[in-house]
């Protein structure tokens, strides 16, 4: 630290001098001011940090447990369909009869027929059981392929909707700029009379140009905003309606069907609507400004303000439409994701089918080998023992076929679920179709406000109860 005062040479030489003993020594206050400023800044930073930590302590909620719990619940829900199907027998009456007959025939044949007949009959029974397992594999694999194809076209439609929504967002991106330009032009229109007073302008043409320049810029920005809003809304509505006809059933397709004539008329109305939007964004300001009495400066301010308000209105309108389009596209993406999830669940269920078919073929081959070995190894074995040995592999083949039927049923139901989820893309974006899930921006804002106030009130009540408990404990102590 620098000294608060400096000792001069005269002080050293003449310490008892009258001039220096009676006059106070000069002090440097800049060091003290700097020190106080640093301490004040450190105190402010510490205080702000403590307040922030206190707020985070009482407001931050760790979402990881809730996320983990809901993810596990979602996984269980996806597997619940397969588990429910597995609880019921999936073998048809014909399949059950064939499998039972093959096992019974293979077991009884050594007791009734000679070995030459058994050598043909038992492998045939095992092969018949294995063929049922192979047919289950075929049906299951076809169902898996159907589910994957349905999920693929559903994901493609969701991606197309995302593309249209991105195009709408890109067209809308110019609207905030138009709002800013309109507001700036309105501000310059207010300052135009002050500029004319400070800078002497004698030319009437120059004076008119100064007063009308800002309103002209504001009207131009409003016109651009109107056209951008029309294009953005058109793209957003296309994203909302994408898939309504593509995934509609034959009963639903009439709701969204348009003939060639109706399509031409709709295109013409869309083009006319764009020009009407341009006129409505350009004419109101000049018309209202010309009808209001007053000076040219006053009229210029009114025109610029109306144009700026139009730009802000178009921005709000585009954001309203885009918020609903974003929600609709999110619902389509969710339906596509559910369809793809069920298709993948079916692929998991069908992954074991080739293995069951291979086991069935192995049992058929083992049966043929056993009936060939028995005459060579144990011709004197009792017929019951021979029957038990021969029936083992046909019985196992029947079990594998029954297991394959369960997996086949899972594949089929998962494919149906994928198709059902894909069918949601055909629904109209209304509360009646989606059961109240459709986004209504004003209603959504009101709900968010209600949730915020209710959560704050709940936390306030909890803190008040804790405070009362602490106060009671202190009184008792």
C-alpha positions in Angstrom: 0.0 0.0 0.0 1.3 3.5 -0.7 1.8 5.8 2.3 -1.1 7.9 3.3 1.3 10.9 3.5 4.8 11.6 2.3 7.6 12.9 4.5 9.4 15.8 2.8 13.1 16.8 3.1 12.3 19.8 5.2 10.6 17.5 7.7 13.7 15.5 8.0 16.1 18.4 8.3 13.9 20.7 10.4 11.5 18.6 12.3 10.7 21.4 14.8 10.0 24.1 12.2 7.0 26.3 13.0 5.8 26.2 9.4 5.5 22.4 9.4 4.5 21.9 13.0 1.4 24.1 12.8 0.2 23.0 9.3 -1.3 19.5 8.9 0.4 17.0 6.7 -1.2 16.4 3.3 -3.0 13.0 3.0 -3.7 11.0 -0.2 -7.4 9.8 0.0 -7.4 8.0 -3.4 -6.0 4.8 -1.8 -8.7 4.7 0.8 -11.4 5.2 -1.8 -10.0 2.4 -4.0 -9.9 0.1 -1.0 -13.5 0.9 -0.1 -14.6 0.4 -3.6 -12.9 -3.1 -3.8 -14.4 -4.1 -0.5 -17.9 -3.0 -1.6 -17.6 -4.9 -4.9 -16.5 -8.0 -3.2 -19.4 -7.7 -0.7 -21.9 -7.2 -3.6 -20.6 -10.3 -5.5 -20.7 -12.4 -2.3 -24.2 -11.3 -1.5 -25.5 -12.0 -5.1 -23.8 -15.4 -5.0 -25.5 -16.3 -1.7 -28.9 -15.1 -2.9 -28.5 -17.2 -6.1 -27.5 -20.3 -4.1 -30.4 -19.8 -1.8 -32.8 -19.5 -4.7 -31.4 -22.6 -6.4 -31.6 -24.5 -3.1 -35.3 -23.9 -2.9 -36.3 -23.9 -6.5 -34.1 -26.5 -8.2 -35.7 -29.9 -8.5 -33.7 -33.0 -9.6 -35.8 -34.5 -12.5 -33.6 -37.6 -12.9 -35.6 -39.9 -10.5 -38.9 -38.9 -12.2 -37.4 -39.4 -15.7 -36.0 -42.8 -14.7 -39.3 -43.9 -13.2 -41.3 -42.9 -16.3 -38.8 -44.5 -18.7 -39.1 -47.7 -16.8 -42.9 -47.4 -16.8 -42.9 -46.8 -20.6 -40.7 -49.9 -21.1 -43.1 -52.0 -19.0 -46.1 -50.7 -20.9 -44.5 -51.6 -24.3 -43.8 -55.1 -23.0 -47.3 -55.5 -21.5 -48.9 -56.2 -24.8 -46.6 -59.1 -25.5 -47.0 -60.4 -22.0 -50.8 -60.3 -22.3 -50.7 -62.2 -25.6 -48.4 -64.8 -24.0 -51.0 -65.6 -21.3 -53.4 -67.1 -23.8 -52.8 -70.3 -25.8 -51.9 -69.3 -29.4 -52.2 -72.7 -31.1 -55.2 -73.1 -33.3 -57.5 -76.1 -32.9 -56.1 -77.6 -36.1 -52.4 -77.1 -35.0 -53.1 -78.5 -31.6 -54.8 -81.5 -33.1 -51.9 -82.1 -35.5 -49.2 -81.8 -32.8 -51.1 -84.0 -30.4 -51.7 -86.6 -33.2 -48.0 -86.6 -34.2 -46.8 -87.2 -30.6 -49.4 -89.9 -30.0 -48.6 -91.6 -33.3 -44.9 -91.5 -32.7 -45.4 -92.9 -29.2 -47.8 -95.7 -30.1 -46.1 -96.8 -33.4 -43.4 -99.0 -31.7 -46.2 -100.8 -29.9 -48.3 -101.5 -32.9 -46.3 -101.4 -36.0 -43.1 -103.3 -36.9 -39.7 -101.5 -36.9 -39.8 -101.0 -40.7 -43.0 -98.9 -40.4 -41.7 -97.1 -37.3 -38.6 -96.0 -39.2 -40.8 -94.1 -41.6 -43.7 -93.1 -39.4 -41.8 -91.5 -36.4 -39.5 -89.2 -38.5 -42.6 -88.2 -40.5 -44.4 -87.2 -37.3 -41.4 -85.2 -36.1 -41.1 -83.5 -39.5 -44.8 -82.6 -39.4 -44.3 -81.0 -36.0 -41.3 -79.1 -37.3 -43.2 -77.9 -40.3 -45.8 -76.2 -38.0 -42.9 -74.4 -36.3 -41.5 -73.4 -39.7 -44.9 -72.1 -40.8 -45.1 -70.1 -37.5 -41.7 -68.6 -38.4 -42.9 -67.6 -41.9 -46.0 -65.9 -40.5 -44.1 -64.2 -37.8 -41.3 -62.9 -40.1 -43.9 -61.6 -42.5 -45.7 -59.8 -39.7 -42.3 -58.3 -38.6 -41.6 -57.1 -42.2 -45.1 -55.6 -42.4 -44.6 -53.7 -39.1 -41.2 -52.4 -40.1 -42.5 -51.2 -43.5 -45.5 -49.5 -41.8 -43.1 -47.8 -39.3 -40.8 -46.8 -42.2 -43.6 -45.0 -44.1 -44.8 -43.4 -40.9 -41.4 -42.1 -40.1 -41.1 -40.8 -43.6 -44.4 -38.9 -43.3 -43.3 -37.4 -39.9 -40.0 -36.4 -41.5 -41.9 -34.7 -44.4 -44.0 -32.8 -41.8 -40.8 -31.7 -40.0 -39.4 -30.5 -43.4 -42.5 -28.4 -44.1 -42.4 -27.0 -40.5 -38.8 -26.0 -41.0 -39.7 -24.2 -44.2 -42.4 -22.4 -42.4 -40.0 -21.4 -39.7 -37.5 -20.1 -42.3 -40.2 -18.0 -43.9 -41.3 -16.6 -40.6 -37.8 -15.7 -39.6 -38.0 -12.3 -41.3 -41.0 -11.2 -39.2 -39.1 -10.1 -36.1 -36.9 -8.0 -38.4 -40.0 -6.4 -39.9 -41.4 -5.6 -36.4 -38.1 -4.1 -35.4 -37.9 -2.0 -38.6 -41.5 -0.9 -38.2 -41.0 0.2 -34.6 -37.8 2.0 -35.5 -39.6 3.8 -38.4 -42.3 4.8 -36.0 -39.7 6.2 -33.6 -38.0 8.2 -36.4 -41.4 9.5 -37.5 -41.9 11.0 -34.0 -38.4 12.5 -34.2 -38.9 14.0 -37.7 -40.4 17.3 -36.5 -37.5 17.8 -34.1 -35.1 17.1 -36.9 -36.8 19.7 -39.1 -36.7 22.3 -36.4 -33.0 21.8 -35.8 -32.1 21.7 -39.5 -33.7 24.5 -41.4 -35.4 23.0 -44.4 -36.9 25.5 -46.8 -37.6 23.1 -49.7 -41.1 21.7 -49.6 -40.1 18.6 -51.5 -37.3 17.8 -49.0 -39.7 18.5 -46.1 -42.3 16.1 -47.5 -39.6 13.5 -48.1 -38.5 13.7 -44.5 -42.0 13.4 -43.1 -43.0 10.5 -45.4 -39.8 8.5 -45.4 -40.4 6.7 -42.1 -44.0 5.8 -42.8 -43.0 4.5 -46.2 -40.4 2.2 -44.6 -43.0 1.0 -42.0 -45.6 0.2 -44.6 -43.0 -1.7 -46.7 -42.0 -3.8 -43.6 -45.7 -4.4 -42.9 -46.3 -5.6 -46.5 -43.3 -8.0 -46.2 -44.6 -9.2 -42.9 -48.1 -9.9 -44.3 -46.7 -11.9 -47.3 -44.3 -13.8 -45.0 -47.2 -14.6 -42.7 -49.3 -15.9 -45.5 -46.5 -18.2 -46.8 -45.6 -19.3 -43.3 -49.2 -20.2 -42.5 -49.6 -22.1 -45.8 -46.6 -24.2 -45.1 -47.6 -24.8 -41.5 -51.1 -25.9 -42.5 -49.6 -28.3 -45.0 -47.5 -29.8 -42.2 -50.5 -30.1 -39.9 -52.6 -31.9 -42.6 -49.9 -34.1 -43.9 -50.9 -37.8 -43.6 -54.6 -37.2 -43.3 -55.2 -38.7 -46.7 -52.1 -40.9 -46.9 -53.0 -43.0 -43.8 -56.8 -42.7 -44.0 -58.9 -45.8 -44.2 -61.5 -46.3 -47.0 -64.1 -45.0 -44.6 -62.1 -41.9 -43.7 -60.6 -40.9 -47.1 -63.8 -39.1 -48.1 -63.3 -36.6 -45.3 -60.1 -35.2 -46.9 -60.7 -36.1 -50.6 -60.7 -33.3 -53.1 -61.4 -33.6 -56.8 -59.2 -32.0 -59.4 -61.6 -29.2 -59.8 -61.7 -28.5 -56.0 -57.9 -28.6 -55.9 -57.7 -25.9 -58.6 -60.3 -23.8 -56.8 -58.4 -24.1 -53.6 -55.1 -23.1 -55.3 -56.8 -20.1 -56.8 -58.3 -19.1 -53.4 -54.8 -19.4 -51.8 -53.3 -17.1 -54.4 -56.1 -14.5 -54.1 -55.7 -14.7 -50.3 -52.0 -13.8 -50.7 -52.8 -10.7 -52.7 -55.6 -9.7 -50.3 -53.1 -10.0 -47.4 -50.8 -7.7 -49.3 -53.5 -5.1 -49.8 -54.7 -5.3 -46.2 -51.1 -4.8 -45.0 -50.5 -1.8 -47.3 -53.7 0.3 -47.5 -55.0 0.7 -43.9 -52.2 3.0 -42.7 -52.4 5.5 -45.6 -56.2 5.5 -45.6 -56.5 6.1 -41.9 -53.7 8.7 -42.0 -55.4 10.6 -44.8 -58.7 10.7 -43.0 -57.3 12.0 -39.7 -57.0 15.8 -39.6 -53.7 17.3 -38.7 -50.3 18.3 -40.1 -48.2 16.1 -42.3 -45.9 15.2 -39.4 -48.8 14.0 -37.3 -50.2 11.9 -40.1 -46.8 10.4 -40.8 -46.6 9.3 -37.1 -50.0 7.8 -37.3 -49.3 5.9 -40.5 -46.0 4.6 -39.2 -47.5 3.5 -35.9 -50.4 1.6 -37.7 -47.9 -0.1 -40.0 -45.7 -1.1 -37.0 -48.8 -2.5 -35.2 -49.7 -4.5 -38.3 -46.2 -6.0 -38.4 -46.5 -7.0 -34.7 -50.0 -8.4 -35.4 -48.7 -10.5 -38.3 -45.9 -11.8 -36.1 -48.3 -12.8 -33.4 -50.6 -14.5 -36.0 -47.6 -16.4 -37.4 -46.4 -17.5 -34.0 -49.9 -18.7 -33.1 -50.2 -20.8 -36.3 -46.6 -22.1 -35.9 -47.2 -23.1 -32.3 -50.1 -25.3 -33.3 -48.2 -26.7 -36.3 -45.3 -27.5 -34.0 -47.6 -29.4 -31.7 -49.3 -31.2 -34.6 -45.9 -32.3 -36.0 -44.8 -33.4 -32.6 -47.9 -35.6 -32.3 -47.2 -37.1 -35.7 -43.6 -37.7 -34.7 -44.8 -39.3 -31.5 -47.1 -41.6 -33.4 -44.3 -42.5 -35.8 -42.0 -43.2 -32.8 -44.7 -45.4 -31.2 -45.2 -47.3 -34.5 -41.5 -47.8 -34.9 -41.2 -48.9 -31.3 -43.9 -51.6 -31.7 -42.2 -52.7 -35.0 -38.9 -53.1 -33.2 -40.7 -54.9 -30.4 -42.1 -57.3 -33.0 -38.6 -57.7 -34.4 -37.4 -58.7 -31.0 -40.2 -61.2 -30.6 -39.4 -62.7 -34.0 -35.7 -62.9 -33.5 -36.1 -66.3 -31.8 -38.2 -67.9 -34.6 -35.3 -69.1 -36.8 -33.8 -70.8 -33.7 -37.1 -72.6 -32.9 -37.3 -73.8 -36.5 -33.7 -75.0 -36.4 -34.5 -76.9 -33.2 -37.6 -78.5 -34.8 -35.5 -79.6 -37.8 -32.8 -81.0 -35.4 -35.5 -83.0 -33.6 -36.7 -84.4 -36.9 -33.2 -85.5 -37.9 -32.6 -86.9 -34.4 -35.8 -89.0 -34.7 -34.7 -90.4 -38.0 -31.3 -91.3 -36.4 -32.9 -92.9 -33.3 -35.2 -95.2 -35.3 -32.2 -96.3 -37.3 -30.0 -97.0 -34.2 -32.6 -98.8 -32.1 -32.6 -102.0 -34.3 -28.8 -102.1 -34.1 -28.2 -101.3 -30.5 -31.2 -102.7 -28.6 -33.4 -105.1 -30.6 -34.4 -106.9 -27.5 -35.5 -103.8 -25.6 -39.1 -103.7 -24.3 -41.6 -102.1 -26.6 -42.4 -99.5 -23.9 -38.8 -98.4 -23.8 -38.6 -98.2 -27.5 -41.7 -96.1 -27.6 -40.4 -93.8 -24.9 -37.1 -93.3 -26.9 -38.9 -92.8 -30.2 -41.5 -90.3 -28.9 -38.9 -88.0 -27.2 -37.8 -86.0 -30.2 -41.3 -85.6 -31.8 -42.5 -84.4 -28.4 -39.7 -81.8 -28.2 -40.4 -80.8 -31.8 -44.1 -80.2 -30.8 -43.0 -78.1 -27.8 -40.8 -76.0 -30.1 -43.6 -75.5 -32.5 -45.9 -74.4 -29.7 -43.2 -71.9 -28.5 -42.9 -70.6 -32.0 -46.7 -70.0 -32.2 -46.4 -67.7 -29.1 -43.6 -65.7 -30.7 -45.6 -65.6 -34.0 -48.6 -64.2 -32.1 -46.4 -61.5 -30.5 -45.1 -60.5 -33.9 -48.6 -60.3 -35.3 -50.0 -58.2 -32.5 -46.9 -55.9 -32.5 -47.5 -55.4 -36.3 -51.1 -54.5 -35.6 -50.1 -52.1 -32.9 -47.6 -50.4 -35.3 -50.4 -50.0 -37.9 -52.8 -48.7 -35.2 -50.2 -46.1 -34.2 -49.6 -45.1 -37.8 -53.3 -44.7 -38.3 -53.2 -41.7 -35.9 -51.6 -39.7 -38.6 -54.9 -39.7 -40.4 -56.7 -37.9 -37.6 -57.8 -34.3 -38.0 -56.0 -31.9 -35.7 -58.9 -31.3 -33.4 -59.7 -31.9 -29.8 -62.4 -34.4 -30.7 -59.9 -36.6 -32.6 -57.0 -36.3 -30.1 -59.0 -36.3 -26.9 -58.1 -32.8 -25.8 -54.3 -33.1 -26.5 -54.5 -30.4 -29.3 -52.6 -27.3 -28.4 -54.7 -24.2 -27.9 -52.2 -21.4 -27.2 -54.4 -19.2 -25.1 -55.7 -22.2 -23.1 -52.1 -23.5 -22.8 -50.9 -20.1 -21.4 -53.8 -20.1 -18.9 -53.0 -23.7 -17.8 -49.3 -22.8 -17.3 -50.2 -19.8 -15.2 -52.5 -22.0 -13.1 -49.9 -24.7 -12.7 -47.3 -22.0 -11.7 -49.6 -20.4 -9.1 -50.7 -23.7 -7.7 -47.1 -25.0 -7.3 -46.0 -21.8 -5.7 -49.0 -21.9 -3.3 -48.2 -25.5 -2.4 -44.6 -24.7 -1.7 -45.6 -21.6 0.3 -48.0 -23.7 2.5 -45.2 -26.2 3.1 -42.8 -23.5 4.1 -45.4 -21.9 6.4 -46.1 -25.2 8.1 -42.3 -25.7 8.6 -42.0 -22.2 10.0 -44.9 -22.9 12.5 -43.3 -26.1 13.6 -40.0 -24.4 14.2 -41.7 -21.6 16.1 -43.5 -24.0 18.3 -40.3 -25.9 19.1 -38.6 -22.6 20.1 -41.5 -21.7 22.3 -41.4 -25.0 24.1 -37.6 -24.7 24.6 
